Amino acid sequence: MDDQQLWHLNTARIKDLLAVLPAGTGLVLTQLLSRYQQAKEALAAIVAKVDAVSECHRCRGQCCLNGKYRINILDALAHTAAETAISADFSQNPVCPYGTVAGCTMEPGLRPADCVMFICDAIDRKLSPQARLILAAGEEELRDCIQKASVLTGEPLGTPLLLWGDKYKPKV
């Protein structure tokens, strides 16, 4: 099975996972997804203040290479809940299948947690000590959301979507 087929299979599995959640669990998960998205937006805003876009253009997005495993199950759940489709082009390897030459195709709150948490050396040098502390707290918030959502669903939601594979069996 190639990456594109695996992508389609696992995004369909996301819908199966959501379908079997008890009603109360779905509400709590929705609240966690909102926290998750807000935390990512806050982290992206801090990095944007130091003109990360210019740094990314200078290095041509080296951190975006080989990005096919960046989207985890919770990231995919967030897209499903927001009713936004993720366009994935696995033929452009090693460039990230979720981006273009112009950059990421996703809004900051819906980008993969790995991408939002990663700070390269060039951007790190531009950050103030206070910004680094805020970023560290935001990263902890993202990890807490992933952990709580994983416990809630009984699934390891921090797992990259393409590696979920046969590990997922819908609860019936």
DAWOZI-V493647 format. One record per helix or strand of 3 or more residues. SS is the DSSP state (H for helix, E for strand). FROM is the first residue (numbers start at 1). LEN is the number of residues. Records with the same first field share a line. If there is no record, write none. Layout:
SS: FROM-LEN / FROM-LEN
This chain:
H: 3-17 / 23-26 / 52-8 / 62-3 / 67-3 / 73-9 / 90-3 / 108-3 / 113-5 / 121-6 / 129-25 / 161-7
